[in-house]
Amino acid sequence: MRESRSIIAEAEPVPTWWEGAICIAMIFMLTGALIGPVFAPTQEETPILRLVWLPAYAATLGLFIYRLDRIWRAWPAALLLLTTVFLAFASKYWSIDSATTVRRVISLAITLLFALYMGAAFRGPHLPRMLMQATLVMAIGSLVMVFAFPSIGVHQTENAGLWRGLWYEKNQMGAVMVIGATASAACLAMENGRSRLLPAVALALSSGLVLATQSKTSLLCLMLGVGTVAGFWTLRKGGAAFAVAAVWAAVVAAAAGVWLWDTHSVEVLEALGKDPSLTGRTDIWAALMRKVADHPMTGYGYGAFWGRESVPAEWIRKETQWPVPSAHNGWIDLLVQLGWPGAILTGVLMALATVITVVRSGGAGLREGWWAMGFLVAFIALSLSESILLTHQSLPWVLFMAVLTRAVLPSSTAAAVPLAPKPRRAYQTGSRIAAQYANGPVRRPPFAVR
């Protein structure tokens, strides 16, 4: 039985080792690990940082062409995701900084190619396994920075003493480690006969780094992502009766949670040690929504609102008395860039990916350890606190596009394995058809059947 489960789990074609190495390097760059703090310490786009990305773009085009025989099957996802690129490109005509908009649309299009490649080439368990390996490397690198180079790995002024590892801020490390923990949990949930030591180490290390950031948002996403994977694994192991009871309990708990948040949100935040204003985020959101009201259907152009010379962004910073770098909310950031059409289009794509992933959770979900479900739940929660929707050069958005690509692909691209002839049971008579007798007559049709 274990051998058959292993065969099912590994039915998808395995990418080559060099593809995995290139993808791990690309994931490293998409997170901004070390590259940002070294080449752009002020968190501003610099010419040298653009040059660093040129080899990555070339590698992306090469991988896309190499696996075009698989990628073309994902043409529905490509068409859906291209609509977001076209909308972002169209916004250059009303953008407050058209040059920045065009440049970032090009980056968005290239990351779309990488997402389509990764979703089509790394099928089944191979994508979460590769993510686990990539984040394990980054987790070890973060520990090196924390203990060997604390001036880089630990916050020195704001949030002094909290770990940030290879990134600018602790929230960035928290988000990356949540992705790694969810992928590690999925590898543990797979029934493929592989050793579970490496996924267990990766899960423990990435979860520990999330705790070291003391980021409440990252901790919540960690519980949601890993908890979703664990929940699906428990439902499969518990049987039908347990599954019905667990789903009913989850619905009741979710309804109770929504009611509690709707009526006592301030008390809940204070009990968690969180500022009711979400560290000033509510003030930012209120100010931004007033700007959205000025251009509700168009926004201010893709990637243009938070530019250095942006007058609307400067108005927000003066009103909040804080150098705001982003909206700290993916949906509001979409509204100020592309208006309501951009937000609605993104919402439709997320709903479509979620519905298809849930429907296929019994087949494709089982093979990948329900990684896609865990990632989507954490991704949706993170989008409410961080600007990760429709972003260029961003790992969460690339992984979402890869999830949508995998969702619309056929269940398997591997060749079907021929079944062995079924042995005849005892006391079971053979065929009574004369043409199938061992030494009987063979009747042939008058014309060949093709």
Sequence and secondary structure as in RCSB ss.txt:
>XXXX:A:sequence
MRESRSIIAEAEPVPTWWEGAICIAMIFMLTGALIGPVFAPTQEETPILRLVWLPAYAATLGLFIYRLDRIWRAW
PAALLLLTTVFLAFASKYWSIDSATTVRRVISLAITLLFALYMGAAFRGPHLPRMLMQATLVMAIGSLVMVFAFP
SIGVHQTENAGLWRGLWYEKNQMGAVMVIGATASAACLAMENGRSRLLPAVALALSSGLVLATQSKTSLLCLMLG
VGTVAGFWTLRKGGAAFAVAAVWAAVVAAAAGVWLWDTHSVEVLEALGKDPSLTGRTDIWAALMRKVADHPMTGY
GYGAFWGRESVPAEWIRKETQWPVPSAHNGWIDLLVQLGWPGAILTGVLMALATVITVVRSGGAGLREGWWAMGF
LVAFIALSLSESILLTHQSLPWVLFMAVLTRAVLPSSTAAAVPLAPKPRRAYQTGSRIAAQYANGPVRRPPFAVR
>XXXX:A:secstr
 HHHHHHHHT S    HHHHHHHHHHHHHHTTTTHHHHH TTS   HHHHHHHHHHHHHHHHHHHHTHHHHGGGH
HHHHHHHHHHHHHHHGGGT SSHHHHHHHHHHHHHHHHHHHHHHHHS TTHHHHHHHHHHHHHHHHHHHHHHH H
HHHB SSTTTT B TTSSSHHHHHHHHHHHHHHHHHHHH  S   SHHHHHHHHHHHHHHHHHT HHHHHHHHHH
HHHHHHHHHHHHH HHHHHHHHHHHHHHHHHHHHHHHHHHHHHHHHTT  TTTTTHHHHHHHHHHHHTTSTTTTT
 TTTTTSTT HHHHHHHHHHTS   S SSHHHHHHHHHHHHHHHHHHHHHHHHHHHHHHTTTTHHHHTTTHHHHH
HHHHHHHHTTS  TT TT HHHHHHHHHHHHHHS S  S           TT      GGGSSSS     SS   
